[in-house]
């Protein structure tokens, strides 16, 4: 039997639910993993098994037995990876579009996890499953920088940063419509759509806080398109796509949140054909910054893929802009501190 991990409930945590207390105490575990541990009797309060919704009074001892990881059902596949950095603790890759991160129904093979299992022989296992170090995800048709961990200590270290919202995550998106203002913040909770289970929604009954900061880089007024830089404060499923669609400025090429019909309204035939031929959304995770377990501040960047850059080059030439003015991909340096607060 594994040694339990125990916590003393502080006085300022009185009336906190058990599951929420553990969510704060064990950032490396997801809420579903915590619920499963409670349901399986792996969590005790003062020596007794308890339910997820009990209210803590303060002073209790909460103990959790986290099972040994079991082997993942995914298998290793020799799939090429674009590796930006790798050491004994973690690996940073530039994920292309059309690449699913984790095996799921309909995508059991050919995923990033399958590729990592082949490339890395010592990936981390957390919460009862031997997972290939996945601490965050990108949508299938979103490209860009991702990090995966190779040991439990690094996994927990990165998970705490994601939960504390201290990770620097910047995206580039081309959207339909002309965003009003120069920069701003979208603070709208997100949950599963009540009818269409493939979609997320800001009107869901069960939701979680979601915050996206944005800054306009270019407005292509004649074609009613805007190039924006986005910084995620939280990382909910489809967050950027849902938030931008909620402003009536959906991401170009996004088939799920309403931009396909908007593409048909673009008068420039060549531009319309370029966008129609994308077969992906114009969303790219271009920058990722975090603290390495050894204390180093790390920052990684990936330029726009060719199919996205070609569209920007066409628009820049059409509008007689100087591409250098965009400064889309500055050289790696200190982590950005721009907050994108409303002004």
DRENNULO-924052 format. One record per residue (C-alpha): residue number from 0; residue in one letter; z, x, y. Coordinates in steps of 0.25 Angstrom, whole numbers, plus 2048, in hexadecimal, padded with zeros to 3 digits. Layout:
atom nr:NUM&rest:A&Z:Z&X:X&Y:Y
...
***
This chain:
atom nr:0&rest:X&Z:800&X:800&Y:800
atom nr:1&rest:X&Z:7FC&X:805&Y:80E
atom nr:2&rest:X&Z:807&X:807&Y:818
atom nr:3&rest:X&Z:808&X:7FC&Y:822
atom nr:4&rest:X&Z:805&X:7FE&Y:831
atom nr:5&rest:X&Z:811&X:7F8&Y:839
atom nr:6&rest:X&Z:813&X:7F4&Y:847
atom nr:7&rest:X&Z:81F&X:7EF&Y:84F
atom nr:8&rest:X&Z:81C&X:7E3&Y:858
atom nr:9&rest:X&Z:820&X:7E6&Y:866
atom nr:10&rest:X&Z:828&X:7DC&Y:86F
atom nr:11&rest:X&Z:81C&X:7DB&Y:878
atom nr:12&rest:X&Z:814&X:7D6&Y:86C
atom nr:13&rest:X&Z:81C&X:7C9&Y:86A
atom nr:14&rest:X&Z:814&X:7BD&Y:866
atom nr:15&rest:X&Z:808&X:7C5&Y:863
atom nr:16&rest:X&Z:801&X:7C0&Y:856
atom nr:17&rest:X&Z:801&X:7C9&Y:84A
atom nr:18&rest:X&Z:7F2&X:7CB&Y:849
atom nr:19&rest:X&Z:7F1&X:7CE&Y:858
atom nr:20&rest:X&Z:7FC&X:7D8&Y:857
atom nr:21&rest:X&Z:7F5&X:7DF&Y:84B
atom nr:22&rest:X&Z:7E8&X:7DF&Y:853
atom nr:23&rest:X&Z:7EF&X:7E7&Y:85E
atom nr:24&rest:X&Z:7F6&X:7F0&Y:854
atom nr:25&rest:X&Z:7EB&X:7F3&Y:84B
atom nr:26&rest:X&Z:7DE&X:7F5&Y:854
atom nr:27&rest:X&Z:7D6&X:7FB&Y:848
atom nr:28&rest:X&Z:7D6&X:7ED&Y:841
atom nr:29&rest:X&Z:7CE&X:7E1&Y:845
atom nr:30&rest:X&Z:7D5&X:7D3&Y:846
atom nr:31&rest:X&Z:7CF&X:7CF&Y:839
atom nr:32&rest:X&Z:7D4&X:7DB&Y:832
atom nr:33&rest:X&Z:7E2&X:7D8&Y:838
atom nr:34&rest:X&Z:7E1&X:7C9&Y:834
atom nr:35&rest:X&Z:7DD&X:7CD&Y:826
atom nr:36&rest:X&Z:7E9&X:7D7&Y:824
atom nr:37&rest:X&Z:7F3&X:7CC&Y:829
atom nr:38&rest:X&Z:7EC&X:7C2&Y:81F
atom nr:39&rest:X&Z:7ED&X:7CC&Y:814
atom nr:40&rest:X&Z:7FC&X:7CE&Y:816
atom nr:41&rest:X&Z:7FA&X:7DC&Y:81B
atom nr:42&rest:X&Z:802&X:7D9&Y:828
atom nr:43&rest:X&Z:811&X:7D7&Y:828
atom nr:44&rest:X&Z:81B&X:7D3&Y:834
atom nr:45&rest:X&Z:829&X:7D8&Y:831
atom nr:46&rest:X&Z:825&X:7D9&Y:822
atom nr:47&rest:X&Z:81F&X:7CB&Y:821
atom nr:48&rest:X&Z:811&X:7C7&Y:820
atom nr:49&rest:X&Z:80C&X:7BF&Y:82C
atom nr:50&rest:X&Z:801&X:7B7&Y:832
atom nr:51&rest:X&Z:7F7&X:7BC&Y:83C
atom nr:52&rest:X&Z:7FC&X:7B2&Y:847
atom nr:53&rest:X&Z:80B&X:7B4&Y:847
atom nr:54&rest:X&Z:811&X:7B8&Y:854
atom nr:55&rest:X&Z:819&X:7C5&Y:855
atom nr:56&rest:X&Z:827&X:7C5&Y:85B
atom nr:57&rest:X&Z:828&X:7D4&Y:85E
atom nr:58&rest:X&Z:82F&X:7DE&Y:856
atom nr:59&rest:X&Z:828&X:7DB&Y:848
atom nr:60&rest:X&Z:822&X:7E6&Y:840
atom nr:61&rest:X&Z:814&X:7E3&Y:83C
atom nr:62&rest:X&Z:80E&X:7EA&Y:830
atom nr:63&rest:X&Z:800&X:7EB&Y:82B
atom nr:64&rest:X&Z:7FB&X:7F1&Y:81E
atom nr:65&rest:X&Z:7EC&X:7F5&Y:821
atom nr:66&rest:X&Z:7E5&X:7F6&Y:813
atom nr:67&rest:X&Z:7DE&X:802&Y:80F
atom nr:68&rest:X&Z:7CF&X:801&Y:813
atom nr:69&rest:X&Z:7C6&X:7FC&Y:807
atom nr:70&rest:X&Z:7B8&X:801&Y:806
atom nr:71&rest:X&Z:7AD&X:7FA&Y:80E
atom nr:72&rest:X&Z:7A2&X:7F3&Y:808
atom nr:73&rest:X&Z:798&X:7F9&Y:810
atom nr:74&rest:X&Z:790&X:805&Y:80B
atom nr:75&rest:X&Z:78B&X:812&Y:811
atom nr:76&rest:X&Z:77C&X:812&Y:815
atom nr:77&rest:X&Z:774&X:81E&Y:81B
atom nr:78&rest:X&Z:771&X:818&Y:828
atom nr:79&rest:X&Z:76E&X:821&Y:834
atom nr:80&rest:X&Z:778&X:821&Y:83F
atom nr:81&rest:X&Z:777&X:826&Y:84D
atom nr:82&rest:X&Z:784&X:82E&Y:84E
atom nr:83&rest:X&Z:789&X:831&Y:85C
atom nr:84&rest:X&Z:796&X:838&Y:858
atom nr:85&rest:X&Z:79E&X:83A&Y:84B
atom nr:86&rest:X&Z:7AA&X:841&Y:847
atom nr:87&rest:X&Z:7B5&X:840&Y:83C
atom nr:88&rest:X&Z:7BB&X:833&Y:844
atom nr:89&rest:X&Z:7AF&X:82B&Y:848
atom nr:90&rest:X&Z:7A0&X:829&Y:849
atom nr:91&rest:X&Z:799&X:824&Y:855
atom nr:92&rest:X&Z:78B&X:81E&Y:853
atom nr:93&rest:X&Z:77F&X:818&Y:85B
atom nr:94&rest:X&Z:77D&X:80B&Y:854
atom nr:95&rest:X&Z:76F&X:805&Y:854
atom nr:96&rest:X&Z:76B&X:7F6&Y:856
atom nr:97&rest:X&Z:769&X:7EE&Y:849
atom nr:98&rest:X&Z:774&X:7F6&Y:842
atom nr:99&rest:X&Z:780&X:7EE&Y:83D
atom nr:100&rest:X&Z:78D&X:7F5&Y:83E
atom nr:101&rest:X&Z:795&X:7EF&Y:833
atom nr:102&rest:X&Z:790&X:7E8&Y:825
atom nr:103&rest:X&Z:791&X:7D9&Y:826
atom nr:104&rest:X&Z:78A&X:7CE&Y:81F
atom nr:105&rest:X&Z:77B&X:7D0&Y:820
atom nr:106&rest:X&Z:77D&X:7DF&Y:824
atom nr:107&rest:X&Z:784&X:7E5&Y:818
atom nr:108&rest:X&Z:77B&X:7F2&Y:819
atom nr:109&rest:X&Z:775&X:7FB&Y:824
atom nr:110&rest:X&Z:781&X:7FA&Y:82E
atom nr:111&rest:X&Z:788&X:804&Y:836
atom nr:112&rest:X&Z:793&X:804&Y:82C
atom nr:113&rest:X&Z:78A&X:807&Y:821
atom nr:114&rest:X&Z:784&X:813&Y:829
atom nr:115&rest:X&Z:792&X:818&Y:82D
atom nr:116&rest:X&Z:797&X:817&Y:81E
atom nr:117&rest:X&Z:78C&X:821&Y:81A
atom nr:118&rest:X&Z:78D&X:82A&Y:827
atom nr:119&rest:X&Z:79D&X:82B&Y:827
atom nr:120&rest:X&Z:7A5&X:82C&Y:81A
atom nr:121&rest:X&Z:7B3&X:82A&Y:820
atom nr:122&rest:X&Z:7B2&X:81D&Y:828
atom nr:123&rest:X&Z:7BF&X:816&Y:82C
atom nr:124&rest:X&Z:7C6&X:80A&Y:825
atom nr:125&rest:X&Z:7CE&X:800&Y:82C
atom nr:126&rest:X&Z:7D5&X:7F3&Y:829
atom nr:127&rest:X&Z:7D2&X:7F2&Y:81A
atom nr:128&rest:X&Z:7C3&X:7F6&Y:81A
atom nr:129&rest:X&Z:7BD&X:803&Y:81A
atom nr:130&rest:X&Z:7B4&X:801&Y:826
atom nr:131&rest:X&Z:7AA&X:80C&Y:82B
atom nr:132&rest:X&Z:7B2&X:80E&Y:838
atom nr:133&rest:X&Z:7AD&X:802&Y:840
atom nr:134&rest:X&Z:7B5&X:800&Y:84C
atom nr:135&rest:X&Z:7AB&X:7F8&Y:855
atom nr:136&rest:X&Z:79D&X:7F2&Y:853
atom nr:137&rest:X&Z:790&X:7F0&Y:85A
atom nr:138&rest:X&Z:787&X:7E4&Y:857
atom nr:139&rest:X&Z:77C&X:7E6&Y:84E
atom nr:140&rest:X&Z:771&X:7E6&Y:859
atom nr:141&rest:X&Z:77A&X:7EE&Y:863
atom nr:142&rest:X&Z:778&X:7FD&Y:863
atom nr:143&rest:X&Z:780&X:808&Y:868
atom nr:144&rest:X&Z:78D&X:811&Y:866
atom nr:145&rest:X&Z:797&X:80E&Y:85B
atom nr:146&rest:X&Z:7A3&X:816&Y:855
atom nr:147&rest:X&Z:7A8&X:815&Y:847
atom nr:148&rest:X&Z:7B5&X:81C&Y:842
atom nr:149&rest:X&Z:7B7&X:825&Y:836
atom nr:150&rest:X&Z:7C6&X:823&Y:834
atom nr:151&rest:X&Z:7D1&X:819&Y:836
atom nr:152&rest:X&Z:7D8&X:821&Y:841
atom nr:153&rest:X&Z:7CB&X:821&Y:849
atom nr:154&rest:X&Z:7C8&X:813&Y:846
atom nr:155&rest:X&Z:7D5&X:80E&Y:84B
atom nr:156&rest:X&Z:7D4&X:817&Y:857
atom nr:157&rest:X&Z:7C7&X:811&Y:85B
atom nr:158&rest:X&Z:7CB&X:803&Y:857
atom nr:159&rest:X&Z:7D7&X:804&Y:861
atom nr:160&rest:X&Z:7CD&X:808&Y:86C
atom nr:161&rest:X&Z:7C4&X:7FC&Y:869
atom nr:162&rest:X&Z:7D0&X:7F3&Y:869
atom nr:163&rest:X&Z:7D5&X:7F9&Y:876
atom nr:164&rest:X&Z:7C7&X:7F7&Y:87C
atom nr:165&rest:X&Z:7C7&X:806&Y:880
atom nr:166&rest:X&Z:7BA&X:809&Y:879
atom nr:167&rest:X&Z:7AE&X:80B&Y:883
atom nr:168&rest:X&Z:7A3&X:803&Y:87F
atom nr:169&rest:X&Z:796&X:801&Y:888
atom nr:170&rest:X&Z:78A&X:7FA&Y:884
atom nr:171&rest:X&Z:77C&X:7F8&Y:88B
atom nr:172&rest:X&Z:776&X:7EA&Y:88B
atom nr:173&rest:X&Z:769&X:7E4&Y:891
atom nr:174&rest:X&Z:76C&X:7D5&Y:894
atom nr:175&rest:X&Z:764&X:7C9&Y:898
atom nr:176&rest:X&Z:768&X:7C4&Y:8A6
atom nr:177&rest:X&Z:76D&X:7CB&Y:8B2
atom nr:178&rest:X&Z:77C&X:7CE&Y:8B2
atom nr:179&rest:X&Z:783&X:7CA&Y:8BF
atom nr:180&rest:X&Z:78A&X:7D6&Y:8C5
atom nr:181&rest:X&Z:78B&X:7E5&Y:8C2
atom nr:182&rest:X&Z:796&X:7E5&Y:8B8
atom nr:183&rest:X&Z:7A1&X:7DB&Y:8B2
atom nr:184&rest:X&Z:7A9&X:7D7&Y:8A6
atom nr:185&rest:X&Z:7A7&X:7CC&Y:89C
atom nr:186&rest:X&Z:7B4&X:7C8&Y:896
atom nr:187&rest:X&Z:7B1&X:7BD&Y:88C
atom nr:188&rest:X&Z:7B8&X:7BB&Y:87E
atom nr:189&rest:X&Z:7AF&X:7BB&Y:872
atom nr:190&rest:X&Z:7B0&X:7B5&Y:865
atom nr:191&rest:X&Z:7A7&X:7AF&Y:85A
atom nr:192&rest:X&Z:79D&X:7A4&Y:85E
atom nr:193&rest:X&Z:7A3&X:797&Y:85A
atom nr:194&rest:X&Z:795&X:792&Y:854
atom nr:195&rest:X&Z:78C&X:79F&Y:852
atom nr:196&rest:X&Z:795&X:7A9&Y:849
atom nr:197&rest:X&Z:78B&X:7B4&Y:84C
atom nr:198&rest:X&Z:78E&X:7B3&Y:85B
atom nr:199&rest:X&Z:79A&X:7B6&Y:864
atom nr:200&rest:X&Z:79E&X:7AE&Y:86F
atom nr:201&rest:X&Z:7A7&X:7AE&Y:87C
atom nr:202&rest:X&Z:7AA&X:79F&Y:879
atom nr:203&rest:X&Z:7B0&X:7A2&Y:86B
atom nr:204&rest:X&Z:7BD&X:79B&Y:868
atom nr:205&rest:X&Z:7C3&X:7A7&Y:861
atom nr:206&rest:X&Z:7BF&X:7B3&Y:86A
atom nr:207&rest:X&Z:7C4&X:7C1&Y:86E
atom nr:208&rest:X&Z:7C4&X:7C7&Y:87C
atom nr:209&rest:X&Z:7B6&X:7CE&Y:87F
atom nr:210&rest:X&Z:7B4&X:7D7&Y:88C
atom nr:211&rest:X&Z:7A6&X:7DD&Y:890
atom nr:212&rest:X&Z:7A4&X:7E5&Y:89D
atom nr:213&rest:X&Z:796&X:7E6&Y:8A2
atom nr:214&rest:X&Z:78E&X:7EE&Y:8AD
atom nr:215&rest:X&Z:780&X:7EC&Y:8B1
atom nr:216&rest:X&Z:777&X:7F8&Y:8B0
atom nr:217&rest:X&Z:769&X:7F1&Y:8B4
atom nr:218&rest:X&Z:764&X:7E4&Y:8B7
atom nr:219&rest:X&Z:755&X:7E1&Y:8B4
atom nr:220&rest:X&Z:754&X:7D5&Y:8BC
atom nr:221&rest:X&Z:746&X:7D1&Y:8BA
atom nr:222&rest:X&Z:748&X:7D0&Y:8AB
atom nr:223&rest:X&Z:757&X:7CB&Y:8AD
atom nr:224&rest:X&Z:75D&X:7D6&Y:8A4
atom nr:225&rest:X&Z:769&X:7DE&Y:8A7
atom nr:226&rest:X&Z:76D&X:7EC&Y:8A1
atom nr:227&rest:X&Z:77C&X:7EC&Y:89F
atom nr:228&rest:X&Z:787&X:7F6&Y:89B
atom nr:229&rest:X&Z:793&X:7EF&Y:893
atom nr:230&rest:X&Z:7A0&X:7F4&Y:890
atom nr:231&rest:X&Z:7A8&X:7ED&Y:885
atom nr:232&rest:X&Z:7B7&X:7EC&Y:887
atom nr:233&rest:X&Z:7B8&X:7E4&Y:87A
atom nr:234&rest:X&Z:7AF&X:7E4&Y:86E
atom nr:235&rest:X&Z:7AD&X:7D6&Y:869
atom nr:236&rest:X&Z:7A1&X:7D2&Y:860
atom nr:237&rest:X&Z:794&X:7D0&Y:868
atom nr:238&rest:X&Z:79D&X:7D2&Y:875
atom nr:239&rest:X&Z:792&X:7D7&Y:87E
atom nr:240&rest:X&Z:787&X:7CE&Y:879
atom nr:241&rest:X&Z:790&X:7C2&Y:87B
atom nr:242&rest:X&Z:796&X:7C5&Y:888
atom nr:243&rest:X&Z:788&X:7C8&Y:88E
atom nr:244&rest:X&Z:782&X:7BB&Y:888
atom nr:245&rest:X&Z:78E&X:7B4&Y:88F
atom nr:246&rest:X&Z:789&X:7B9&Y:89D
atom nr:247&rest:X&Z:77B&X:7B4&Y:89A
atom nr:248&rest:X&Z:777&X:7C2&Y:898
atom nr:249&rest:X&Z:775&X:7C4&Y:889
atom nr:250&rest:X&Z:771&X:7D2&Y:884
atom nr:251&rest:X&Z:762&X:7D4&Y:882
atom nr:252&rest:X&Z:75D&X:7D2&Y:874
atom nr:253&rest:X&Z:76A&X:7CB&Y:86F
atom nr:254&rest:X&Z:765&X:7C0&Y:866
atom nr:255&rest:X&Z:773&X:7BA&Y:864
atom nr:256&rest:X&Z:778&X:7B8&Y:872
atom nr:257&rest:X&Z:76C&X:7B2&Y:879
atom nr:258&rest:X&Z:763&X:7BD&Y:87E
atom nr:259&rest:X&Z:756&X:7BA&Y:876
atom nr:260&rest:X&Z:752&X:7AE&Y:87E
atom nr:261&rest:X&Z:755&X:7B6&Y:88B
atom nr:262&rest:X&Z:74B&X:7C1&Y:887
atom nr:263&rest:X&Z:740&X:7B7&Y:887
atom nr:264&rest:X&Z:742&X:7B5&Y:896
atom nr:265&rest:X&Z:73E&X:7C3&Y:899
atom nr:266&rest:X&Z:731&X:7C3&Y:8A0
atom nr:267&rest:X&Z:72E&X:7D2&Y:89E
atom nr:268&rest:X&Z:726&X:7D1&Y:891
atom nr:269&rest:X&Z:728&X:7E0&Y:88D
atom nr:270&rest:X&Z:737&X:7DF&Y:88F
atom nr:271&rest:X&Z:738&X:7D2&Y:888
atom nr:272&rest:X&Z:731&X:7D8&Y:87C
atom nr:273&rest:X&Z:73A&X:7E5&Y:87C
atom nr:274&rest:X&Z:746&X:7DC&Y:87C
atom nr:275&rest:X&Z:741&X:7D2&Y:871
atom nr:276&rest:X&Z:73E&X:7DF&Y:869
atom nr:277&rest:X&Z:74C&X:7E4&Y:869
atom nr:278&rest:X&Z:751&X:7DD&Y:85D
atom nr:279&rest:X&Z:75F&X:7E0&Y:862
atom nr:280&rest:X&Z:768&X:7DD&Y:86E
atom nr:281&rest:X&Z:768&X:7E7&Y:87A
atom nr:282&rest:X&Z:776&X:7EC&Y:878
atom nr:283&rest:X&Z:77A&X:7FA&Y:876
atom nr:284&rest:X&Z:788&X:801&Y:875
atom nr:285&rest:X&Z:784&X:80D&Y:87D
atom nr:286&rest:X&Z:792&X:813&Y:87F
atom nr:287&rest:X&Z:79F&X:814&Y:877
atom nr:288&rest:X&Z:7AC&X:81B&Y:87B
atom nr:289&rest:X&Z:7B9&X:81D&Y:874
atom nr:290&rest:X&Z:7C4&X:827&Y:871
atom nr:291&rest:X&Z:7C3&X:82F&Y:865
atom nr:292&rest:X&Z:7D0&X:830&Y:85C
atom nr:293&rest:X&Z:7D1&X:83F&Y:861
atom nr:294&rest:X&Z:7D2&X:83A&Y:86F
atom nr:295&rest:X&Z:7C4&X:83D&Y:874
atom nr:296&rest:X&Z:7BD&X:833&Y:87D
atom nr:297&rest:X&Z:7AF&X:830&Y:876
atom nr:298&rest:X&Z:7A3&X:82A&Y:87D
atom nr:299&rest:X&Z:796&X:827&Y:875
atom nr:300&rest:X&Z:789&X:822&Y:87B
atom nr:301&rest:X&Z:77C&X:81D&Y:875
atom nr:302&rest:X&Z:76F&X:81A&Y:87D
atom nr:303&rest:X&Z:768&X:80D&Y:87C
atom nr:304&rest:X&Z:75F&X:80C&Y:870
atom nr:305&rest:X&Z:750&X:80E&Y:873
atom nr:306&rest:X&Z:74D&X:7FF&Y:871
atom nr:307&rest:X&Z:757&X:7FB&Y:87C
atom nr:308&rest:X&Z:754&X:807&Y:885
atom nr:309&rest:X&Z:745&X:804&Y:885
atom nr:310&rest:X&Z:749&X:7F6&Y:88C
atom nr:311&rest:X&Z:751&X:7FD&Y:896
atom nr:312&rest:X&Z:746&X:807&Y:899
atom nr:313&rest:X&Z:73C&X:7FC&Y:89B
atom nr:314&rest:X&Z:745&X:7F4&Y:8A4
atom nr:315&rest:X&Z:749&X:801&Y:8AC
atom nr:316&rest:X&Z:73A&X:804&Y:8AE
atom nr:317&rest:X&Z:737&X:7F6&Y:8B2
atom nr:318&rest:X&Z:742&X:7F5&Y:8BC
atom nr:319&rest:X&Z:73F&X:803&Y:8C2
atom nr:320&rest:X&Z:74D&X:808&Y:8BF
atom nr:321&rest:X&Z:751&X:816&Y:8BC
atom nr:322&rest:X&Z:757&X:816&Y:8AE
atom nr:323&rest:X&Z:760&X:822&Y:8B2
atom nr:324&rest:X&Z:767&X:818&Y:8BB
atom nr:325&rest:X&Z:76C&X:810&Y:8AF
atom nr:326&rest:X&Z:775&X:81C&Y:8AA
atom nr:327&rest:X&Z:775&X:814&Y:89D
atom nr:328&rest:X&Z:77A&X:820&Y:894
atom nr:329&rest:X&Z:782&X:82A&Y:89C
atom nr:330&rest:X&Z:786&X:836&Y:895
atom nr:331&rest:X&Z:793&X:836&Y:88D
atom nr:332&rest:X&Z:79F&X:839&Y:895
atom nr:333&rest:X&Z:7AD&X:833&Y:898
atom nr:334&rest:X&Z:7AF&X:824&Y:894
atom nr:335&rest:X&Z:7AA&X:81A&Y:89E
atom nr:336&rest:X&Z:7B5&X:813&Y:8A5
atom nr:337&rest:X&Z:7AD&X:808&Y:8AC
atom nr:338&rest:X&Z:7B4&X:7FB&Y:8AB
atom nr:339&rest:X&Z:7A8&X:7F2&Y:8AF
atom nr:340&rest:X&Z:7B3&X:7E9&Y:8B6
atom nr:341&rest:X&Z:7AD&X:7DD&Y:8BF
atom nr:342&rest:X&Z:7AB&X:7E1&Y:8CD
***
